[in-house]
Amino acid sequence: MLKIKLAEKKNLKDIAKINLLCFQGSNNLEEAQKWVFCNFQAWPRFYYFIIKKNNKVIGYILWYFKGGWRKESVLELEQIAIDPKYQGNGFGSKLIRESLNQLRKILKNEKKKLKAIIVTTGTKQKAKKIYEKVLKAKPEAKIKNLFRGDEIILISRFK
């Protein structure tokens, strides 16, 4: 059974472990936990959501609001990761869709609407296809040699 929900403090170690499995930027669990914790502390600007399968955290997504609390909000999908053992089963797409639906409800309660979503990924990453499919994001710019190579900025715009 799958469950997608806002992360709680008790989920941070699981998020850090998945971060360490999926990204080369963190060198050890302690470093990953510090990064995850500082983002978690920045709520309500940053929102972590987790995806659980059979009560086990198998992935997370990190969204954040750019440019302050405007009537027309811009979100950035900062990071998404699914435990490698569970990749390729559509969990990332489900996590994007459901967490975004929950964020839209939050915006609606604040009498705000979503103007755009920004996402940046490596030009050689498979994630680009997911962002194009799930978010209908379109490439806007390429940044040379940013992290481990060239990055592409994709934007999904809403009316």
C-alpha positions in Angstrom: 0.0 0.0 0.0 1.3 3.4 -1.0 1.0 6.6 1.1 2.2 10.1 0.2 2.2 12.7 3.0 4.1 15.7 4.4 7.3 14.6 6.1 7.6 14.8 9.8 10.8 15.3 11.9 10.8 11.5 12.6 11.2 10.9 8.8 14.4 13.0 8.3 16.9 10.2 8.9 15.1 8.1 6.2 15.1 11.0 3.8 18.9 11.5 4.5 19.6 7.8 3.8 17.7 7.9 0.5 19.5 11.2 -0.4 22.9 9.4 0.3 21.9 6.5 -2.0 20.7 8.7 -4.9 23.0 11.7 -5.0 26.7 12.1 -5.2 26.8 15.4 -3.4 26.6 14.0 0.1 29.6 12.1 1.4 28.2 10.6 4.6 25.0 10.2 6.5 25.8 12.9 9.0 26.3 15.5 6.2 23.1 14.4 4.4 21.2 14.7 7.7 22.4 18.2 8.3 21.3 19.2 4.8 17.9 17.6 5.1 17.3 19.1 8.6 18.2 22.6 7.5 15.6 22.4 4.7 13.0 20.9 7.0 13.5 23.8 9.4 12.7 26.3 6.6 9.0 25.4 6.6 6.7 26.9 5.3 9.0 27.9 2.5 10.3 24.3 2.0 8.0 21.2 2.0 9.3 17.6 2.2 6.8 14.9 1.2 7.5 11.2 1.6 6.2 8.2 -0.2 5.8 5.0 1.9 5.2 1.5 0.7 4.1 -1.0 3.3 4.9 1.6 6.0 8.5 2.0 4.8 9.8 5.4 3.4 10.9 4.6 -0.1 11.3 8.2 -1.5 10.9 11.9 -1.0 10.4 15.1 -2.8 11.4 18.6 -1.7 9.5 21.6 -3.0 10.0 25.2 -2.2 8.3 28.5 -2.8 10.4 31.1 -4.7 10.0 34.8 -4.4 8.0 35.1 -1.3 4.3 34.6 -0.6 2.8 36.1 -3.8 -0.8 35.8 -5.1 0.7 33.9 -8.0 3.2 31.5 -6.5 6.2 29.9 -8.1 7.3 26.6 -6.9 10.7 24.9 -7.5 11.0 21.1 -7.4 14.3 21.1 -5.6 14.9 17.4 -5.3 13.2 14.1 -5.7 14.6 10.7 -4.9 13.3 7.1 -4.9 15.3 4.4 -3.2 17.1 2.6 -6.1 15.4 -0.7 -5.1 12.0 0.9 -6.0 13.0 2.9 -9.1 11.3 2.3 -12.4 7.9 1.5 -11.0 6.2 4.9 -11.4 6.7 5.9 -7.7 8.4 9.2 -8.7 5.6 10.3 -11.0 3.0 9.4 -8.3 5.0 11.4 -5.7 5.2 14.5 -7.9 1.5 14.4 -8.7 0.2 13.8 -5.2 2.5 16.2 -3.4 1.7 18.9 -6.0 -2.0 18.3 -5.4 -1.4 18.7 -1.7 0.5 22.0 -2.3 -2.3 23.3 -4.5 -4.7 22.7 -1.6 -2.4 24.7 0.7 -2.3 27.5 -1.9 -6.0 27.5 -2.3 -6.5 27.8 1.5 -4.1 30.9 1.3 -6.1 32.3 -1.6 -3.2 32.0 -3.9 -2.7 30.2 -7.2 0.2 28.4 -8.8 1.8 30.4 -11.6 4.8 28.2 -12.5 7.0 25.3 -11.5 10.7 25.4 -12.0 13.0 22.4 -12.0 16.7 22.0 -12.8 18.3 18.7 -13.7 21.4 17.4 -15.4 21.1 17.3 -19.2 22.0 13.6 -19.0 19.5 12.7 -16.3 16.5 10.5 -16.9 14.4 12.8 -14.7 14.1 15.3 -17.5 11.6 13.0 -19.2 9.5 12.6 -16.0 9.3 16.4 -15.6 8.3 16.9 -19.2 5.6 14.2 -18.9 4.2 14.7 -15.4 4.6 18.5 -15.1 4.4 19.4 -18.8 7.6 21.3 -18.2 9.5 22.8 -21.1 13.2 23.5 -21.4 14.0 27.2 -20.9 17.7 27.4 -20.5 20.9 25.4 -20.2 23.6 26.2 -17.7 27.1 24.9 -18.5 29.2 23.0 -16.0 27.1 23.7 -12.9 27.2 20.6 -10.7 28.6 17.4 -12.3 28.0 18.8 -15.8 25.5 20.8 -17.8 22.1 21.5 -16.3 18.8 22.3 -17.9 16.1 24.5 -16.4 12.6 23.4 -17.2 9.5 25.5 -16.5 5.8 24.5 -16.3 3.5 27.5 -16.6 -0.1 27.7 -15.6 -2.9 30.1 -16.6 
